């Protein structure tokens, strides 16, 4: 378990954990996975279970965008503490969500103190009916946050026979904390790619095979690609690596 200082807030609240002087995260902004124990309290689908984790002077807080405006307040701690006079409730922000189909919606978001990574902690919730509920939440997998936009990044390909290659730098798209990359192969004979058991079909009909796949920077990403260049189709294993030091906005 990784423990860091909580962001300070006014009013009565749950006891803060003791700081860990060896907190491994440097000051900065990260995309992190946020999971809860409830289907009624979770991140908006447009954000793929991820929030924006800010680390400053060893203190962590995560901004999460919810699915509606039905969660009125949150509280770091237990529901019983949230009901006490002077409890420091977490107030909502108005977040505008843009979905993949172009529709938009205004929902509530919250900035939640994070005492540590990779283990559950208490967050209470009150809805429009005025009832408090206890929940357990977990923050994991912090990676550098990339603001929404289009970028390029150097990519290396290993595996296979060594004859295939992909175009580098690759185009990278950041939206709501999620990164995708355009993979352009050196051959027109790749029909689809797989990543984490999900199949991604090519996005072009002419020229070298091109795909859009989700990526993480600075990690080896195991993929497979089906080629029809041989006497019969073969699914070949490769590894992609995207170097964040080369990331540039278009």
Buried (B, 14 or more C-beta within 10 A) or exposed (E): EBBBBBBEBEEEBBEBBEBBEEBEBEEEBBBBBBEBEEEEBBBBEBBBBBBBBBBEEBBBBBBBBBBEBBBBBBBBBBBEBBEEEEBBBBEBEEBEBEEEEEEEBEBBBBBBBBBBBEEBBBBBBBBEEEEBBBBEBBBEBBBBBBEEEEBBBBBEBEBBEEEBBBBBBBBBBBBBBBBBBBBBBBBBBBBBBBBEEEEBEBEEEEEBBBBBBBBBBEEEBEBBBBBBEEEEEEEBEBEBBBBBEBBEEE
